[in-house]
Amino acid sequence: MVRAVAVSARVSAVLALLFFPAILSAQDWVKTGTSLGVEKVRLAVPEFKPSTADPQNAALLKTFNDTLWNDLDVSGVVELVSKSFYPLQTPGQPPEVNFLAWNAPPPNAAMLAFGNLGVTNGRLTVQGWLYDVKNIQSPQILGKQYGDAASDAAARMMAHKFADEIIFRLGGGIQGIAESQIYFVSDRTGHKEIWAMDYDGSNQHQITHLNSIALSPRISPDGSRIAFSALTKTGWEIMMYSLDLNRAVGFPHMGGTNLSPAWSGDGLKLAFSSSRGGEPEIYVADASGANLHRMTTAKGPDVSPVWNRKTNAQIAFVSGRTGLPQIYTMEADGTNQQRMTDQGYAVSPNWSPNGQFLTLAWVRKYGPGEPGSSDLYLMDIASKQWVQLTHDGGRNDFPSWSPDGRHVVFQSNRSGSLEIWSMLADGSKVQQLTFTGRNTQPNWSWK
Amino acid sequence: MKKQSKWILLVVALCAAMTLSACKKKVAPPPPPPPPAPPAPTASISVNPTSIQAGQSAALTWQTTNATDVSIDGIGAVQPNGSQSVSPTDSTTYHLTAKGAGGSQETTARLTVTQAPPPPPPPTPSVTDEDLFNQNIKDVYFDYDKSDIRADQQASVQADVQFLGQHSNISITIEGHCDERGSTEYNLALGDQRASAVKNVLTAAGVSAGRIKTISYGKEKPFCTESNEACWQQNRRGHLVYQK
């Protein structure tokens, strides 16, 4: 345990320095220590106020306020001041801000996000400000106005945009993720199809209608195409769906069993597993399917490749060449294959946006009499040191990094059914995103 | 006493003599009438309907009177009155002979048989190739996370080789299946290896590779959904499927 803590401390220090520049983790097993001298900004977010008398305001305000609060809460960048500490009078406009009511205890806020929302003749307008309430002379950090035809989706999108502006400024200049998408597999229609949703679980909608089995959706870096694997008349093939055209587009059938596509960070290449030559091996092709090259030759299944999306120079993958599946890395030309995990059953590697970490699903102690829970781990690639991210039992699998590198989305049966959850990359702020049917294999968009 | 008996005998004799002499000239009485001549038998026979298709049947009905010996050609002795179902394959004349003390009587009924349309083709033979396949082919089971053929599965493999050798017209699909443990993508790759392992052992034994398709289902289509070893073993298999 001492070793694990030490490992945790080291990885977490790296994590905090490179990765969570403004985060102090609250969890003991990710022991970052207070010596780093960083604290999350205390941000107060009173509910936005109606600016007109339109009857649509109430419902849109609820959507906007809930979405904004959740975006900021799960961002990992700020500490939201509990609403129970707020003064009775909250501002909807800059002149209404009472600085002393916010910057002193009980709220003791450093920042205040406030604004108003109103519908006029069917058009929704939102005004939002971010104030540094400790700086009374020059408090405004951000002032934004958004307008669109009034709808629930528009109110949600405006909240996402405003949240991302705040997170960008308070989170060390890293773009927020409130407008990102998560692609996943759901069987709620009776067949496993590819679905999409907003990063917070709203707006879930079906993408494919194959009435077969579609698995392993992987969104392209530019967000225009989804590569996935589907059971076709000729077996498991890689398929390509265009989100611009809203239909499947051509991709050559490879023969054999073709699984688990993965985009290179530049969007030019795809790696995937194919048994076209006999055994399931890792292949790399152009995004068009041309120029196919085999990268592995080992006995045992090789599957689930993922690129180092920062360098495009390495690929991590799963191999059963020594028995139970383990995580390996190799250069993108297939050389220098290295085993990363030392024991158990390790699958589903996913490379962090900064190129330094893998998340993976790992049953470290595997075999008869073992509990067999599959947890998510974070591994520092250079040192192979790891920390455990989930501790709640059940089977957790298919972690996928958010574009800001602060979050991980994954599948878990901890609720009794296979659903999609998200959390901060230190294991905190765990949130269930899906509730209907069995939902698996989430894949977070690249931006 | 003796004198009285002599006297009685004398009187009786005298009376008798007188009686006999008095009847001398009378005609002899007629003989008793002969018994009446026996009546002639009657007979009728009919068939209903009078025309059938081959394979159908008709009711043959007959009545006789005053007959002691009734027979129908082709059927034999029958009761004086009766009915019988007949289903000849060709047109037939039923010839009834009723014999009695008063003679004999004959009568006929004709049943016309038309040939049925050709019988429908016999139903699909009760045992098809697919039935034979399902009776004889054995699935091949695997150890956890393994795709090599277990020693205890050799008998199943041999049975499959023998059957496929005897039925060279049959093509098959080998499905590779895995238990619910483990991850979706790895299990699909593992299932692919299991299907290939069964294919390889069949082709090595002489089954043409062109007759064998393989597909992996990973853990997507389990045979059994409980979370215990008995169920998991059911799901770790190469499943041989008849290919229509």
Chai-1 contact restraints between the chains, C-beta under 6 A:
chainA,res_idxA,chainB,res_idxB,connection_type,confidence,min_distance_angstrom,max_distance_angstrom,comment,restraint_id
A,I213,B,E220,contact,1.0,0.0,6.0,A-B,restraint_1
A,G235,B,I215,contact,1.0,0.0,6.0,A-B,restraint_2
A,T257,B,D192,contact,1.0,0.0,6.0,A-B,restraint_3
A,T257,B,S216,contact,1.0,0.0,6.0,A-B,restraint_4
A,L259,B,E185,contact,1.0,0.0,6.0,A-B,restraint_5
A,L259,B,L188,contact,1.0,0.0,6.0,A-B,restraint_6
A,S260,B,E185,contact,1.0,0.0,6.0,A-B,restraint_7
A,S273,B,A189,contact,1.0,0.0,6.0,A-B,restraint_8
A,S275,B,D192,contact,1.0,0.0,6.0,A-B,restraint_9
A,P280,B,A189,contact,1.0,0.0,6.0,A-B,restraint_10
A,P280,B,D192,contact,1.0,0.0,6.0,A-B,restraint_11
A,P301,B,A189,contact,1.0,0.0,6.0,A-B,restraint_12
A,P301,B,L190,contact,1.0,0.0,6.0,A-B,restraint_13
A,P301,B,Q193,contact,1.0,0.0,6.0,A-B,restraint_14
A,V303,B,E185,contact,1.0,0.0,6.0,A-B,restraint_15
A,V303,B,Y186,contact,1.0,0.0,6.0,A-B,restraint_16
A,V303,B,A189,contact,1.0,0.0,6.0,A-B,restraint_17
A,S304,B,E185,contact,1.0,0.0,6.0,A-B,restraint_18
A,V318,B,Y186,contact,1.0,0.0,6.0,A-B,restraint_19
A,L324,B,D145,contact,1.0,0.0,6.0,A-B,restraint_20
A,P325,B,Y186,contact,1.0,0.0,6.0,A-B,restraint_21
A,V347,B,S183,contact,1.0,0.0,6.0,A-B,restraint_22
A,V347,B,Y186,contact,1.0,0.0,6.0,A-B,restraint_23
A,S348,B,S183,contact,1.0,0.0,6.0,A-B,restraint_24
A,D397,B,S183,contact,1.0,0.0,6.0,A-B,restraint_25
